[in-house]
Amino acid sequence: MRIATLLRLLVVGSLFAGAASCGDESAGDGGAGVGGGSAHGPEGSTERAREVAEAWAGSNAARIWRERYFPMDDAVQLPEGAFRSKADERAYATQNFELGGPLPSRSPKEGEVRWRDGDALALPVSSARAAYEKLARGRNSGPSLVVTGARPGTMSLDTSRGPATVPAWLFTVKGYDTPLKRVAVAPSKLPRPPIGPLDQSTGFLQPLSGLSSMSRDERTVTLRAQHGACDKGPAVAVLETADNVVFSAGVRDPSDGPCTSEMRSKKVRVKLDRPVGDRMLLDALTGRPVPYDAPPGSPAPSWS
């Protein structure tokens, strides 16, 4: 197919001067990461991005991606006002829950994931116990959140097909007036990609951890990319076509000298020529859809 837009590298400072920081303390690398500079081997990444875009365009895998349920959001939505204390915040971070009441023994066999355009997909619903156990994995002696009951309900989250209403278990948590919501359906199985991953020994592409956020106008995408200790941070090139947006992650100005093997990550903001819309977001390195970048310790669903 004809490639409508050139691959380009975003220049540090020229597009995001004065942008707010989106660094990640857990990555050990503060400050805002911005796509730009000279990515290692841009010629190779350009050709690879084109191959990925063309492989997915009109493929059976792309059809499955657009018809099934692939969440791009947290599997849990907290009660309003959470957290009321540092102890509760720590309990959630360590997944330390305890039961203070019975859970429903029965659950619906199926529930519908419903999108704004009216499309729906019936999926098996997990039991309240199974959903609770995905929350309560801590089992330590620290502070805990007490669940006193649960009822079936729904919650809204982002998916590969846009916002959707999905079946959920609504857990009553002691001390909170509104429930903690946990998705009650599993993601669909990822289709077999029409193109294989690139051999990382080639060196010109680096791992892309996932999608962190997207602006309301869908023209700025924030990704998490990896880089080493002896470079100037990650750079992300983008190739836009009518069907796909392909991201190629590399590093800016890598050192040729001795370096430690330490791996870091940083958020990178990439501006697009036009809104994402219904286009797929693809990773040039893996040849797969970009997964959701769940925060550390988050019980987000995973289809990757």
Buried (B, 14 or more C-beta within 10 A) or exposed (E): EEBEBEBBBBEBEEBBEEEEEBBBEEBEBEEBBBBBBBBBBBEBBBEBBBBBBBBBBEBEBBEBBEEBBBBBBBBBBBBEEBBEEEBBBBBBBBBBBEBBEEBEEEBEEEBBBBBEEEBEBEBEBBBBBBBBEBBBEBEEEEBBBBBBBBEBEBBBBBBBBBEBBBBBBBBBBEBBEBBBBBBBBBBBEBBEBBBEEBEEEEEBBBBBBBBBEBBEEEBBBBBBBBBBEBBBBBBBBBBBBEBBBBBBBBBBEBEEEEEEEEEBBBBBBBBBEEBBEEBBBBBBBBBBBBBBBBEEEEBBBEBB
